[in-house]
Amino acid sequence: MTELPARLQVLFDARGGAPREIALADAYLDVDFPEGPADRPFVYVNMVQTFDGQAVLAGSAYTIGTAVDHFLLRQLRVHADAVLYGAGTLRNDDVVVVTHRSLQERRRLEGRSPNPLAIVASGTAAFSDAVLATKAFFRRRDFDRLVVTTARASPEAVRRLEAAGVAVEIVEADARGEVDVPALLRRLRARGVRRLLGEGGPTLNVSLARAGAIDELFVTTTLRLGADPREPRILAEPVPAAIAPITILMYAPPAATAELYFRFRWSPA
């Protein structure tokens, strides 16, 4: 197991007090997220990229980040009532929505489930036998699972998901026949989701951005080169927006891969 550093460097903090060091265990532990507007949750998106901007490396996003990035992404989940993914992320990587054990206890004491609800958005809810058989999303029982789909989903596709113990909900479709993001967010807010974490992928990020539904953006930039311009970026298409840094953290070991951890406030242009 990779040994984690005790501390990170704070390069920038909009509140002041940088540069300084901070304990890794506290990096995102007490982030003060609001509950969001009345018609949708507060949405924060967490992504990882190579230094030259790839959001996928060797077929996966998870392979980009170091163990520190993996630690921080689990830490960010402690604040979320639910974590949202596109179907492509489930097929290419997986969906395993767990936080650290100590933070699971914190959530219990707050009257919440130990781990957030895992949500996958899919216009058709169609997944291959291989995906159903091999992905942890369909096999694990330590977090609740929900697939949100549209009327395009066949009864057989819905039956297969429900047989795997996954709940299914139907929402409106957008002009492309995919899950309508504003309708999805209204549905989630009505069921009590106050804070929603988006973990990809790039296409879902575009849908959230175009709906005006990204409030904050977290980006881990790992200082390695992907060197493949065909791979997606954290946004699959251009989206006019402005980002303002809130914090910039750094992990810079003397003989290993360094990373930067950005937290931005997102504003639609």
C-alpha positions, -999 to 999 in steps of 0.1 A, spaced: 0 0 0 13 34 -9 22 55 21 3 88 22 19 121 31 9 137 64 6 172 50 -1 191 18 12 226 8 -14 253 5 -2 275 -24 -33 298 -25 -63 304 -3 -88 331 -13 -94 337 25 -56 344 30 -30 326 50 -10 311 22 15 297 17 12 272 46 9 235 52 -23 216 60 -29 181 72 -40 158 44 -67 144 67 -82 179 70 -78 191 34 -115 189 24 -129 177 56 -147 208 67 -155 224 34 -185 247 40 -210 239 12 -244 255 12 -276 234 5 -282 250 -29 -313 267 -43 -348 255 -37 -351 237 -71 -319 218 -72 -290 206 -50 -257 224 -46 -235 207 -72 -198 203 -70 -178 184 -96 -146 166 -90 -123 155 -119 -87 145 -125 -66 152 -155 -30 149 -168 -8 179 -171 -17 182 -208 -54 179 -200 -64 143 -206 -93 131 -185 -86 95 -194 -53 76 -194 -49 40 -205 -87 38 -208 -95 50 -173 -97 82 -153 -88 64 -121 -53 56 -134 -44 93 -137 -43 103 -100 -20 92 -73 -30 76 -40 -33 112 -26 -59 121 -53 -78 89 -44 -78 98 -7 -91 133 -14 -119 121 -37 -132 99 -10 -129 128 15 -150 150 -8 -178 124 -7 -184 129 30 -204 161 22 -225 146 -5 -260 132 -2 -255 116 -36 -228 112 -63 -238 114 -99 -222 97 -129 -229 92 -166 -233 57 -180 -200 59 -199 -181 63 -166 -198 32 -152 -189 12 -184 -153 24 -187 -143 26 -150 -169 17 -124 -190 34 -97 -180 27 -61 -193 54 -39 -176 50 -5 -159 74 18 -133 67 45 -144 45 74 -139 73 100 -160 96 78 -187 69 75 -190 71 113 -192 109 111 -221 105 86 -239 81 109 -237 105 138 -252 132 116 -281 109 108 -270 101 73 -262 69 55 -226 58 58 -220 64 21 -238 86 -4 -264 74 -28 -248 64 -61 -267 76 -92 -260 67 -128 -278 86 -156 -285 67 -188 -310 75 -215 -317 38 -222 -306 20 -190 -291 -6 -213 -259 -24 -200 -242 -54 -214 -241 -88 -196 -204 -82 -190 -210 -48 -173 -238 -63 -152 -215 -92 -142 -182 -75 -135 -189 -39 -123 -188 -34 -86 -218 -10 -89 -240 -40 -96 -225 -63 -69 -218 -42 -39 -243 -36 -11 -225 -10 11 -242 20 -7 -276 26 -22 -277 25 -60 -301 43 -85 -302 44 -123 -321 74 -136 -333 68 -172 -360 79 -197 -390 64 -213 -366 50 -240 -355 23 -215 -371 -10 -224 -390 -30 -198 -363 -57 -201 -335 -32 -193 -353 -20 -163 -360 -56 -151 -324 -65 -154 -313 -36 -132 -340 -43 -106 -329 -79 -105 -294 -67 -96 -309 -48 -67 -306 -14 -83 -335 11 -81 -347 27 -114 -365 60 -118 -379 75 -151 -375 112 -158 -380 134 -188 -357 132 -218 -339 162 -233 -339 169 -271 -312 142 -276 -332 116 -258 -309 116 -228 -318 123 -192 -329 159 -189 -305 173 -163 -327 201 -149 -356 175 -145 -332 151 -127 -319 178 -104 -355 189 -95 -363 152 -87 -332 148 -65 -339 180 -46 -375 168 -40 -362 136 -25 -339 154 -1 -306 156 -19 -291 189 -8 -255 184 -20 -247 165 -51 -212 155 -62 -205 149 -99 -176 126 -107 -179 124 -144 -176 120 -171 -169 148 -195 -203 145 -213 -223 147 -181 -202 177 -170 -213 195 -202 -249 188 -195 -246 201 -159 -227 232 -171 -253 240 -198 -281 236 -172 -263 263 -151 -260 237 -124 -222 236 -115 -215 256 -84 -179 245 -77 -153 226 -96 -125 205 -81 -97 194 -104 -67 173 -96 -39 179 -121 -13 151 -120 21 162 -133 24 135 -159 18 137 -197 -8 117 -215 3 128 -250 -29 116 -267 -50 144 -282 -78 120 -290 -86 114 -253 -114 135 -238 -109 166 -215 -128 172 -184 -155 189 -206 -164 170 -237 -174 202 -255 -167 239 -250 -189 256 -224 -187 293 -217 -179 298 -180 -157 316 -156 -138 300 -128 -123 317 -98 -98 299 -76 -108 292 -39 -78 271 -29 -48 255 -46 -30 226 -28 1 207 -38 17 174 -32 53 174 -43 73 143 -32 110 144 -40 110 112 -61 74 106 -72 46 121 -92 35 156 -80 -1 168 -81 -20 201 -78 -55 202 -63 -76 231 -75 -109 242 -60 -128 268 -82 -160 287 -79 -179 282 -112 -199 309 -129 -218 305 -162 -206 331 -187 
